[in-house]
Amino acid sequence: MQILRALQYAPRAPFRLIGDVTGVSEQTAARRYYALRRSGVMRVVGLVNPAVYGEAQWVARIRCRPDRVGPLADALTRRSDIAYASIASGGSEIICIIRSPLQAQRDDMLLRQLPKSASVLDVSIDLLVHPFGSPDTAGWTGYGGHLTPEQKQRLTIGRPPAPTGPLLPPTTEDTPLLDALAEDGRTTHTQLADLTGWSKGRVARRLEALETSGTLSYDIDLIPERLGRHLNATLWLRVAPTHLERTGNEIARHDEVAFAGATSGDHNVMAIVACRDAEDFYRYLTTRLAAIPGIDGYGVSIRVRRLKQAASLISHGRLVHPALA
């Protein structure tokens, strides 16, 4: 668990550093990491900021006939512009995030590509306005393995705390670099040099430029069910604008929360949570969430089937690269 935590703070940290910080040998850190990756519990992936291409992120809720939801969900999941897809609400709702230009007509971005089927009963699409949290609080950490402030400092020393911008558009030459990192965000400088034909120094300089501009970031895809958190849900919260920033960032700091963001629409905060079971979820709602002022309404969509993470498909309970599914 501490190795997973270390990777969330420093996704490309050397195994020697991860081992030193977590109190194991370099070989043990590497062996445990590769075992988790082979088993499909986790993947480190490199992601390009969609804003580089003028794209925004939209949250879609597609209400369907339960007996017809499977084929539609699978078809949507394999689209490259769809991320974070799941089936919820007893199998009657597909929730996904769509990457599409801000000026696109909402009907055009999704409905024109949905199969013509009576299985779709209703669709709502809202803009993801702002993600909450910082690099220290973003991502799900409810599996444990907490690190001390000193351990965190050793992992992040010398790394900029946040991108400084402006965004740096990728070039054609960057394609093999970014493709390799999308498959494995820990691909080494040596391997990237072989793939691109560049020197290791040039690879290092280009990665630094892409990372510090905010163009390239890294995410840790995890399957909470494989880590003992079997109840996953999306919360739709209504928060007054005066409380929005403080409330959103406080929610993002909760260990149970994998993602929190401000959205358009009546319920203007979306939060994805992972808990052990129904009682654990109830305790979260009535203690940690209830203690936050400014929330005056909420709805819940219980996840039935996980389909897609940031850059991974879920196949037979394992995270896999889309090309291998």
C-alpha positions as a LaTeX table, in Angstrom:
\begin{tabular}{lrrr}
\hline
Residue & $x$ (\AA) & $y$ (\AA) & $z$ (\AA) \\
\hline
Met1 & 0.00 & 0.00 & 0.00 \\
Gln2 & 2.87 & 2.37 & 0.74 \\
Ile3 & 4.35 & 1.63 & $-2.68$ \\
Leu4 & 1.02 & 2.65 & $-4.26$ \\
Arg5 & 1.03 & 5.83 & $-2.16$ \\
Ala6 & 4.60 & 6.60 & $-3.22$ \\
Leu7 & 3.64 & 6.21 & $-6.87$ \\
Gln8 & 0.74 & 8.65 & $-6.44$ \\
Tyr9 & 3.14 & 11.29 & $-5.15$ \\
Ala10 & 5.91 & 10.50 & $-7.63$ \\
Pro11 & 4.70 & 8.25 & $-10.49$ \\
Arg12 & 8.12 & 8.00 & $-12.16$ \\
Ala13 & 10.28 & 7.84 & $-9.04$ \\
Pro14 & 13.12 & 5.26 & $-9.25$ \\
Phe15 & 12.52 & 1.99 & $-7.42$ \\
Arg16 & 15.58 & 2.72 & $-5.29$ \\
Leu17 & 13.93 & 5.90 & $-3.95$ \\
Ile18 & 10.56 & 4.17 & $-3.49$ \\
Gly19 & 12.30 & 1.37 & $-1.59$ \\
Asp20 & 14.25 & 3.79 & 0.61 \\
Val21 & 11.12 & 5.77 & 1.45 \\
Thr22 & 8.96 & 2.71 & 2.21 \\
Gly23 & 11.66 & 0.77 & 4.06 \\
Val24 & 12.21 & $-2.07$ & 1.59 \\
Ser25 & 14.93 & $-2.95$ & $-0.87$ \\
Glu26 & 14.96 & $-1.63$ & $-4.43$ \\
Gln27 & 14.36 & $-5.20$ & $-5.65$ \\
Thr28 & 11.34 & $-5.67$ & $-3.35$ \\
Ala29 & 9.81 & $-2.35$ & $-4.46$ \\
Ala30 & 10.22 & $-3.34$ & $-8.12$ \\
Arg31 & 8.91 & $-6.88$ & $-7.55$ \\
Arg32 & 5.81 & $-5.69$ & $-5.70$ \\
Tyr33 & 5.10 & $-3.03$ & $-8.35$ \\
Tyr34 & 5.35 & $-5.48$ & $-11.24$ \\
Ala35 & 3.18 & $-8.02$ & $-9.39$ \\
Leu36 & 0.44 & $-5.40$ & $-8.93$ \\
Arg37 & 0.71 & $-4.35$ & $-12.57$ \\
Arg38 & 0.67 & $-7.90$ & $-13.95$ \\
Ser39 & $-2.37$ & $-8.78$ & $-11.86$ \\
Gly40 & $-4.25$ & $-5.79$ & $-13.29$ \\
Val41 & $-4.78$ & $-4.05$ & $-9.95$ \\
Met42 & $-2.98$ & $-0.87$ & $-11.01$ \\
Arg43 & $-1.46$ & 0.96 & $-13.97$ \\
Val44 & 0.64 & 4.12 & $-14.13$ \\
Val45 & $-0.38$ & 6.04 & $-17.25$ \\
Gly46 & 0.73 & 9.25 & $-18.92$ \\
Leu47 & $-2.12$ & 11.53 & $-19.98$ \\
Val48 & $-2.18$ & 14.53 & $-22.31$ \\
Asn49 & $-4.28$ & 17.45 & $-21.07$ \\
Pro50 & $-7.33$ & 17.59 & $-23.40$ \\
Ala51 & $-7.25$ & 21.40 & $-23.20$ \\
Val52 & $-4.15$ & 21.24 & $-25.44$ \\
Tyr53 & $-6.47$ & 20.24 & $-28.27$ \\
Gly54 & $-9.17$ & 22.74 & $-27.31$ \\
Glu55 & $-11.28$ & 20.03 & $-25.70$ \\
Ala56 & $-13.38$ & 20.27 & $-22.56$ \\
Gln57 & $-14.68$ & 17.39 & $-20.45$ \\
Trp58 & $-18.40$ & 16.70 & $-20.22$ \\
Val59 & $-20.23$ & 14.45 & $-17.75$ \\
Ala60 & $-22.92$ & 12.36 & $-19.44$ \\
Arg61 & $-25.66$ & 10.39 & $-17.69$ \\
Ile62 & $-27.48$ & 8.06 & $-20.08$ \\
Arg63 & $-30.59$ & 6.39 & $-18.70$ \\
Cys64 & $-31.33$ & 3.11 & $-20.45$ \\
Arg65 & $-33.51$ & 0.04 & $-20.35$ \\
Pro66 & $-31.65$ & $-2.33$ & $-18.00$ \\
Asp67 & $-31.99$ & $-5.27$ & $-20.39$ \\
Arg68 & $-30.31$ & $-3.31$ & $-23.22$ \\
Val69 & $-27.61$ & $-1.36$ & $-21.40$ \\
Gly70 & $-24.68$ & $-3.79$ & $-21.90$ \\
Pro71 & $-24.05$ & $-3.51$ & $-25.67$ \\
Leu72 & $-24.45$ & 0.28 & $-25.61$ \\
Ala73 & $-22.06$ & 0.63 & $-22.65$ \\
Asp74 & $-19.44$ & $-1.58$ & $-24.31$ \\
Ala75 & $-19.69$ & 0.41 & $-27.57$ \\
Leu76 & $-19.24$ & 3.73 & $-25.76$ \\
Thr77 & $-16.35$ & 2.42 & $-23.67$ \\
Arg78 & $-14.24$ & 1.64 & $-26.74$ \\
Arg79 & $-14.51$ & 5.18 & $-28.07$ \\
Ser80 & $-11.29$ & 7.15 & $-27.60$ \\
Asp81 & $-13.18$ & 10.31 & $-26.56$ \\
Ile82 & $-14.89$ & 8.50 & $-23.67$ \\
Ala83 & $-13.24$ & 8.22 & $-20.25$ \\
Tyr84 & $-14.30$ & 7.03 & $-16.79$ \\
Ala85 & $-17.28$ & 4.99 & $-17.94$ \\
Ser86 & $-19.41$ & 2.84 & $-15.65$ \\
Ile87 & $-22.85$ & 1.31 & $-15.32$ \\
Ala88 & $-24.81$ & 2.46 & $-12.26$ \\
Ser89 & $-28.24$ & 2.67 & $-10.67$ \\
Gly90 & $-29.09$ & $-0.99$ & $-10.81$ \\
Gly91 & $-27.92$ & $-1.31$ & $-14.39$ \\
Ser92 & $-30.18$ & 1.42 & $-15.77$ \\
Glu93 & $-27.66$ & 4.27 & $-16.12$ \\
Ile94 & $-24.36$ & 4.78 & $-17.94$ \\
Ile95 & $-22.12$ & 7.50 & $-16.49$ \\
Cys96 & $-19.15$ & 8.63 & $-18.56$ \\
Ile97 & $-16.90$ & 11.60 & $-19.26$ \\
Ile98 & $-16.67$ & 12.81 & $-22.85$ \\
Arg99 & $-13.81$ & 14.86 & $-24.27$ \\
Ser100 & $-15.19$ & 17.29 & $-26.84$ \\
Pro101 & $-14.61$ & 20.94 & $-27.89$ \\
Leu102 & $-16.26$ & 23.46 & $-25.59$ \\
Gln103 & $-18.20$ & 25.00 & $-28.44$ \\
Ala104 & $-19.60$ & 21.66 & $-29.62$ \\
Gln105 & $-23.33$ & 21.17 & $-29.52$ \\
Arg106 & $-24.08$ & 18.75 & $-26.73$ \\
Asp107 & $-26.47$ & 16.77 & $-28.89$ \\
Asp108 & $-23.78$ & 16.42 & $-31.55$ \\
Met109 & $-21.01$ & 15.23 & $-29.25$ \\
Leu110 & $-22.80$ & 12.09 & $-28.14$ \\
Leu111 & $-26.31$ & 11.55 & $-29.40$ \\
Arg112 & $-25.46$ & 11.50 & $-33.10$ \\
Gln113 & $-23.07$ & 8.61 & $-32.41$ \\
Leu114 & $-25.34$ & 6.60 & $-30.15$ \\
Pro115 & $-26.83$ & 3.54 & $-31.81$ \\
Lys116 & $-30.40$ & 4.22 & $-32.92$ \\
Ser117 & $-32.11$ & 2.27 & $-30.21$ \\
Ala118 & $-35.16$ & 2.45 & $-28.00$ \\
Ser119 & $-32.90$ & 1.35 & $-25.13$ \\
Val120 & $-31.90$ & 5.01 & $-24.52$ \\
Leu121 & $-34.60$ & 6.67 & $-22.41$ \\
Asp122 & $-32.93$ & 9.93 & $-21.41$ \\
Val123 & $-29.58$ & 11.72 & $-21.66$ \\
Ser124 & $-28.17$ & 14.63 & $-19.64$ \\
Ile125 & $-24.78$ & 16.21 & $-20.38$ \\
Asp126 & $-23.10$ & 18.80 & $-18.14$ \\
Leu127 & $-19.74$ & 20.53 & $-18.40$ \\
Leu128 & $-16.99$ & 19.53 & $-15.98$ \\
Val129 & $-16.10$ & 23.07 & $-14.99$ \\
His130 & $-13.24$ & 22.52 & $-12.53$ \\
Pro131 & $-11.50$ & 19.55 & $-10.84$ \\
Phe132 & $-10.91$ & 19.98 & $-7.11$ \\
Gly133 & $-7.82$ & 19.04 & $-5.15$ \\
Ser134 & $-4.08$ & 19.39 & $-5.51$ \\
Pro135 & $-1.46$ & 16.82 & $-6.54$ \\
Asp136 & $-1.30$ & 15.86 & $-2.84$ \\
Thr137 & $-5.05$ & 15.24 & $-2.55$ \\
Ala138 & $-6.11$ & 14.16 & $-6.04$ \\
Gly139 & $-6.77$ & 10.48 & $-6.58$ \\
Trp140 & $-8.21$ & 7.74 & $-4.41$ \\
Thr141 & $-6.15$ & 6.89 & $-1.31$ \\
Gly142 & $-8.69$ & 4.96 & 0.75 \\
Tyr143 & $-6.65$ & 1.75 & 0.63 \\
Gly144 & $-4.31$ & 2.98 & 3.42 \\
Gly145 & $-0.53$ & 3.01 & 3.37 \\
His146 & $-0.27$ & 6.58 & 4.64 \\
Leu147 & 3.13 & 8.24 & 4.37 \\
Thr148 & 4.65 & 10.70 & 6.82 \\
Pro149 & 5.37 & 14.31 & 5.79 \\
Glu150 & 9.05 & 13.41 & 5.71 \\
Gln151 & 8.42 & 10.50 & 3.33 \\
Lys152 & 6.34 & 12.73 & 1.05 \\
Gln153 & 9.08 & 15.36 & 1.01 \\
Arg154 & 11.72 & 12.82 & 0.00 \\
Leu155 & 9.54 & 11.69 & $-2.91$ \\
Thr156 & 8.71 & 15.17 & $-4.18$ \\
Ile157 & 11.87 & 17.14 & $-3.46$ \\
Gly158 & 13.03 & 19.02 & $-6.53$ \\
Arg159 & 9.71 & 18.53 & $-8.34$ \\
Pro160 & 7.50 & 21.54 & $-9.11$ \\
Pro161 & 4.34 & 21.41 & $-6.94$ \\
Ala162 & 2.07 & 22.36 & $-9.83$ \\
Pro163 & 2.39 & 22.99 & $-13.58$ \\
Thr164 & 3.51 & 26.50 & $-14.41$ \\
Gly165 & 2.09 & 26.66 & $-17.97$ \\
Pro166 & 1.41 & 27.74 & $-20.59$ \\
Leu167 & 0.32 & 24.50 & $-22.24$ \\
Leu168 & 2.79 & 23.16 & $-24.79$ \\
Pro169 & 1.12 & 21.59 & $-27.85$ \\
Pro170 & 2.65 & 18.17 & $-28.65$ \\
Thr171 & 4.38 & 17.78 & $-31.99$ \\
Thr172 & 4.39 & 14.85 & $-34.41$ \\
Glu173 & 7.80 & 13.91 & $-33.03$ \\
Asp174 & 6.24 & 13.51 & $-29.57$ \\
Thr175 & 3.84 & 10.79 & $-30.75$ \\
Pro176 & 5.98 & 7.72 & $-29.93$ \\
Leu177 & 6.94 & 9.28 & $-26.58$ \\
Leu178 & 3.33 & 9.96 & $-25.57$ \\
Asp179 & 2.06 & 6.64 & $-26.92$ \\
Ala180 & 4.61 & 4.75 & $-24.82$ \\
Leu181 & 3.72 & 6.70 & $-21.68$ \\
Ala182 & 0.00 & 6.10 & $-22.27$ \\
Glu183 & 0.75 & 2.36 & $-22.22$ \\
Asp184 & 3.15 & 2.57 & $-19.26$ \\
Gly185 & 3.78 & 5.86 & $-17.49$ \\
Arg186 & 6.99 & 4.46 & $-15.99$ \\
Thr187 & 8.65 & 3.68 & $-19.33$ \\
Thr188 & 12.31 & 4.50 & $-18.72$ \\
His189 & 14.32 & 7.26 & $-20.37$ \\
Thr190 & 16.42 & 4.58 & $-22.07$ \\
Gln191 & 13.35 & 2.87 & $-23.54$ \\
Leu192 & 11.88 & 6.21 & $-24.61$ \\
Ala193 & 15.16 & 7.12 & $-26.30$ \\
Asp194 & 15.06 & 3.86 & $-28.26$ \\
Leu195 & 11.46 & 4.48 & $-29.33$ \\
Thr196 & 11.99 & 8.08 & $-30.39$ \\
Gly197 & 15.55 & 7.87 & $-31.72$ \\
Trp198 & 16.50 & 10.71 & $-29.35$ \\
Ser199 & 19.26 & 10.88 & $-26.80$ \\
Lys200 & 18.35 & 10.29 & $-23.16$ \\
Gly201 & 19.16 & 13.92 & $-22.47$ \\
Arg202 & 16.70 & 15.08 & $-25.10$ \\
Val203 & 14.04 & 12.73 & $-23.72$ \\
Ala204 & 14.57 & 14.15 & $-20.22$ \\
Arg205 & 14.37 & 17.75 & $-21.43$ \\
Arg206 & 11.21 & 17.11 & $-23.46$ \\
Leu207 & 9.49 & 15.31 & $-20.57$ \\
Glu208 & 10.34 & 18.18 & $-18.24$ \\
Ala209 & 8.94 & 20.72 & $-20.71$ \\
Leu210 & 5.70 & 18.77 & $-21.22$ \\
Glu211 & 5.24 & 18.11 & $-17.50$ \\
Thr212 & 5.97 & 21.61 & $-16.21$ \\
Ser213 & 3.68 & 23.18 & $-18.82$ \\
Gly214 & 0.79 & 20.98 & $-17.68$ \\
Thr215 & 0.54 & 19.25 & $-21.05$ \\
Leu216 & 1.58 & 15.85 & $-19.68$ \\
Ser217 & 0.52 & 14.41 & $-16.33$ \\
Tyr218 & 0.41 & 10.96 & $-14.79$ \\
Asp219 & $-2.44$ & 9.05 & $-13.24$ \\
Ile220 & $-2.56$ & 5.87 & $-11.16$ \\
Asp221 & $-5.43$ & 3.69 & $-12.33$ \\
Leu222 & $-6.60$ & 1.40 & $-9.53$ \\
Ile223 & $-9.42$ & $-1.11$ & $-9.08$ \\
Pro224 & $-10.81$ & $-0.42$ & $-5.58$ \\
Glu225 & $-12.66$ & $-3.75$ & $-5.47$ \\
Arg226 & $-9.32$ & $-5.56$ & $-5.65$ \\
Leu227 & $-8.18$ & $-3.49$ & $-2.67$ \\
Gly228 & $-11.16$ & $-4.27$ & $-0.44$ \\
Arg229 & $-13.47$ & $-1.39$ & $-1.37$ \\
His230 & $-16.49$ & $-3.05$ & $-2.92$ \\
Leu231 & $-19.06$ & $-0.24$ & $-2.86$ \\
Asn232 & $-18.37$ & 2.49 & $-5.43$ \\
Ala233 & $-20.75$ & 5.39 & $-5.99$ \\
Thr234 & $-21.06$ & 8.76 & $-7.69$ \\
Leu235 & $-22.44$ & 11.57 & $-5.51$ \\
Trp236 & $-24.29$ & 14.46 & $-7.14$ \\
Leu237 & $-24.16$ & 17.37 & $-4.68$ \\
Arg238 & $-25.80$ & 20.79 & $-4.71$ \\
Val239 & $-23.57$ & 23.51 & $-3.22$ \\
Ala240 & $-24.06$ & 27.27 & $-3.08$ \\
Pro241 & $-21.47$ & 29.21 & $-5.15$ \\
Thr242 & $-20.12$ & 30.95 & $-2.03$ \\
His243 & $-19.15$ & 27.55 & $-0.59$ \\
Leu244 & $-18.15$ & 25.83 & $-3.82$ \\
Glu245 & $-14.34$ & 26.17 & $-3.75$ \\
Arg246 & $-13.91$ & 25.37 & $-0.05$ \\
Thr247 & $-16.43$ & 22.52 & $-0.08$ \\
Gly248 & $-15.03$ & 20.93 & $-3.24$ \\
Asn249 & $-11.44$ & 20.99 & $-2.01$ \\
Glu250 & $-12.44$ & 19.59 & 1.38 \\
Ile251 & $-14.29$ & 16.70 & $-0.27$ \\
Ala252 & $-11.27$ & 16.02 & $-2.52$ \\
Arg253 & $-9.12$ & 15.54 & 0.61 \\
His254 & $-11.25$ & 12.65 & 1.87 \\
Asp255 & $-9.56$ & 9.27 & 1.55 \\
Glu256 & $-12.81$ & 7.77 & 0.26 \\
Val257 & $-12.96$ & 10.18 & $-2.69$ \\
Ala258 & $-11.36$ & 9.20 & $-6.00$ \\
Phe259 & $-12.41$ & 12.38 & $-7.83$ \\
Ala260 & $-14.32$ & 15.58 & $-7.10$ \\
Gly261 & $-15.19$ & 18.32 & $-9.57$ \\
Ala262 & $-17.54$ & 21.23 & $-10.16$ \\
Thr263 & $-20.08$ & 20.71 & $-12.93$ \\
Ser264 & $-22.83$ & 22.68 & $-14.60$ \\
Gly265 & $-26.38$ & 21.64 & $-13.87$ \\
Asp266 & $-28.62$ & 21.57 & $-10.82$ \\
His267 & $-26.25$ & 19.34 & $-8.84$ \\
Asn268 & $-23.01$ & 21.24 & $-9.32$ \\
Val269 & $-20.46$ & 18.98 & $-7.58$ \\
Met270 & $-19.68$ & 15.44 & $-8.71$ \\
Ala271 & $-17.73$ & 13.14 & $-6.35$ \\
Ile272 & $-16.71$ & 9.53 & $-6.94$ \\
Val273 & $-16.27$ & 7.55 & $-3.72$ \\
Ala274 & $-15.10$ & 4.03 & $-2.84$ \\
Cys275 & $-16.07$ & 2.38 & 0.45 \\
Arg276 & $-15.82$ & $-1.10$ & 1.96 \\
Asp277 & $-19.55$ & $-1.83$ & 1.99 \\
Ala278 & $-22.98$ & $-0.22$ & 2.47 \\
Glu279 & $-22.44$ & 0.48 & 6.18 \\
Asp280 & $-19.06$ & 2.07 & 5.48 \\
Phe281 & $-20.71$ & 4.26 & 2.81 \\
Tyr282 & $-23.47$ & 5.23 & 5.24 \\
Arg283 & $-20.88$ & 6.24 & 7.85 \\
Tyr284 & $-19.12$ & 8.36 & 5.26 \\
Leu285 & $-22.36$ & 10.14 & 4.28 \\
Thr286 & $-23.45$ & 10.80 & 7.85 \\
Thr287 & $-20.09$ & 11.77 & 9.36 \\
Arg288 & $-17.40$ & 13.15 & 7.06 \\
Leu289 & $-19.67$ & 14.44 & 4.29 \\
Ala290 & $-22.37$ & 15.63 & 6.68 \\
Ala291 & $-19.82$ & 17.72 & 8.59 \\
Ile292 & $-19.13$ & 19.91 & 5.55 \\
Pro293 & $-21.30$ & 23.07 & 5.53 \\
Gly294 & $-22.83$ & 24.33 & 2.30 \\
Ile295 & $-24.25$ & 21.07 & 0.89 \\
Asp296 & $-28.03$ & 21.44 & 0.62 \\
Gly297 & $-28.94$ & 18.48 & $-1.61$ \\
Tyr298 & $-27.53$ & 15.26 & $-2.96$ \\
Gly299 & $-28.21$ & 12.24 & $-5.12$ \\
Val300 & $-26.43$ & 8.87 & $-5.34$ \\
Ser301 & $-25.67$ & 6.56 & $-8.27$ \\
Ile302 & $-24.33$ & 3.19 & $-7.06$ \\
Arg303 & $-21.85$ & 1.69 & $-9.50$ \\
Val304 & $-22.78$ & $-1.77$ & $-10.76$ \\
Arg305 & $-20.01$ & $-2.36$ & $-13.29$ \\
Arg306 & $-16.75$ & $-0.50$ & $-13.87$ \\
Leu307 & $-15.94$ & $-0.11$ & $-17.57$ \\
Lys308 & $-13.11$ & 2.37 & $-18.04$ \\
Gln309 & $-10.66$ & 4.40 & $-16.01$ \\
Ala310 & $-8.51$ & 7.32 & $-17.16$ \\
Ala311 & $-6.64$ & 5.31 & $-19.78$ \\
Ser312 & $-7.55$ & 1.69 & $-19.03$ \\
Leu313 & $-10.35$ & $-0.66$ & $-19.88$ \\
Ile314 & $-11.55$ & $-3.11$ & $-17.25$ \\
Ser315 & $-11.58$ & $-6.64$ & $-18.63$ \\
His316 & $-12.43$ & $-9.59$ & $-16.36$ \\
Gly317 & $-11.67$ & $-7.50$ & $-13.30$ \\
Arg318 & $-8.27$ & $-6.34$ & $-14.57$ \\
Leu319 & $-6.98$ & $-3.01$ & $-15.85$ \\
Val320 & $-5.72$ & $-3.36$ & $-19.42$ \\
His321 & $-4.52$ & $-1.01$ & $-22.13$ \\
Pro322 & $-7.40$ & $-0.40$ & $-24.61$ \\
Ala323 & $-5.37$ & $-1.87$ & $-27.47$ \\
Leu324 & $-5.03$ & $-5.17$ & $-25.60$ \\
Ala325 & $-8.67$ & $-5.59$ & $-24.60$ \\
\hline
\end{tabular}
